[in-house]
Amino acid sequence: MRIRVKLMAALKDKSPEDDVLDLPDGATINEALAAMKVPGNFVHLVMVNNQMEKDRGRSLSDDDELMVMPPVGAG
């Protein structure tokens, strides 16, 4: 299956080519993050198809859009 990916801020350099990631059918959010080498502690917010998702074990579907935002610090 293929999903569309939007990695924000400091994670942007880990974006797959053309912002599309090929994964096995039924892959989870955690598996997608691992495929892009995004450490879990660098993830603050995950959205799937514009809906906030807290369960990183959730299975993704073909053509889903995964948006990942890292923690933001101010100083």
N, C-alpha and C positions, 0 to 999 in steps of 0.2 A: 504494500500500500504506500501511497505518497501523502505526506502532510505538508502544509505550508507553515513556515516558521518565521516568527518575528522575535528576534533577540534584541533587547533594548540596552542602551547605555554601555557599560563596560563589557557586556556579554556579546556585543555586536560582532566582534572579530571572530567569534566561534560559529557564526551563521553558515549554514551549508550553502553550496553553490546554488545560485538562483533562488535562495530561500526556500528550497524544496528538499525534504528529507525522505528517503526511501527506507521503509521499515517492514519487518515481517507483519503479516496480518495479526491483529490483536495485541500489538505492542502497547506498552503502557507509557505514561508520561515519564516515569523514571527511566525507562529504556530509551526513550527519545533523548532525554537529557544526557544519559551515558554515551549514546552514539555521537553526540556533539561535544563530548568531554566537558560538560558543564557540571561542576561540583554542586551538590545539593545545598551546601551552605552559602553558595553565591546566588541562591534563588529566593526572592522575597515574595513574588506574586506570579501565579500561573493562571492563564486564562485559556480556555478552549472554546473556540467559536464565540468569542466576546462574552463568555460567562466565567466568572471566577471559579476556579477549581482547587479545592483543598486536598483532595485525594490524589496523590501522585501515582497511586497504583491503578488509577482509572485507565481502562483500555481506550485507545484512540481508534478512529475509523478513517477510511480512505477520504481524502480531501478535507480533513479537519484542519483548522488553523490553530496553532499553538503559539501563544505569546508568553514570553518569560521576561520578568523584570528583576534585576538584582536589588539588594538593599541600597538605599540612597542615604548618604551621610551629608551632614551640613557642618560647617565649622567656621 
